[in-house]
Amino acid sequence: MERRRLMTIEEVAAASNIGSCLRFDTLLKIAPKFWQAWGIALDPEDPAVKQAAKDGYKIEWTEVGPEANNTVRDGANRAGLGDANGKMNEAMAKMLASRLGDPRQLLTIVDLGCGPGGSTLALHARIASGGKRLSVLIDPSKTPLANAARDVITAGWDVRASNTLVEEWLTEGYCHELSHADAVLMGASLHHMDVDLVLSALRKHLLSGALIGVADWCHPMLCSPAHFRMLAQTLDSMVEPGILARFDENFPTSEEERPNIMRETSLDRMALLSMAGKEGFWVCHALECKEKGVKPMFSPYEGHRPVTVWFDEFRRNGFGEIEVTSITQGNNLHTVFLLKA
């Protein structure tokens, strides 16, 4: 009987000469200090890992370039918080699942910036059992990537994983799986990337008809420069110099021409607090980076585009067929876009 493999990335290894292959039974014999030094959350005592070793699963890990210092996601992962975007991932999975064709055939799903795997797992749960399944996971942070790989293989899928920046994976000859991918997922990850580079690469490599799911944050309080200035004043010196000017320049229309039905509403003020309050996301991240003496990974402008800006970027890169749905989760406004190659 053929044994299912956990990560099969021969193409990537051959192209880069960096790939390394380790069997689970070998990994389980390595001293615990190795796990800590490598930063992989594959606990030898984890029942899923033990079962994988018994079943003959194999892990092949490709590491391309230095690991990104993603303090927010790794910190949440270590704290056991898991994936904080559950409703957004569920909405994206619902939009994609009904459009993925015959489930008895080979199905390849690529998750760019997969984090702990919430987007992929949500989609897998909605797809009928049947033919062979392949999940391709790309993320620059080892810990959430390893957790995602473990959970997806436990769900019964083959997995290929690459520990690298998405832009590098797309442009350095590693993205072979895109040529036969049925769908690409980007759950709360595209705002961390070079949007034009990523979208143009997907247009180039995907087959006609392949689906692209993009789920991201659209905080209502960032629907106008005035609200962004409120955030900037709260964050004070933590805001990157010059960001306000860029924010104004990149809006497609003037503030007066952009209707904002949520202005001055309770949700609007709560969204501000969720980011800029004493325990808000941006404040905590900026303080942590300041303590470590490193530059913050994210800026409020990069992370929270208005829906109109997302539409402009998709259309500019040749995606004219766009479906969209918006949902609220706590204090956040999430938007899910479905594109077709």
Helices and strands as residue ranges (DSSP letters): H 10-16, E 20-23, H 24-27, H 32-38, H 47-54, E 58-63, H 71-78, H 86-97, E 107-112, H 118-126, E 133-138, H 142-154, E 158-163, H 166-171, G 176-180, E 183-187, G 190-192, H 195-205, E 211-217, G 220-222, H 225-235, G 236-238, H 243-250, G 255-257, H 266-276, H 281-292, H 300-303, H 307-316, E 322-329, E 332-340
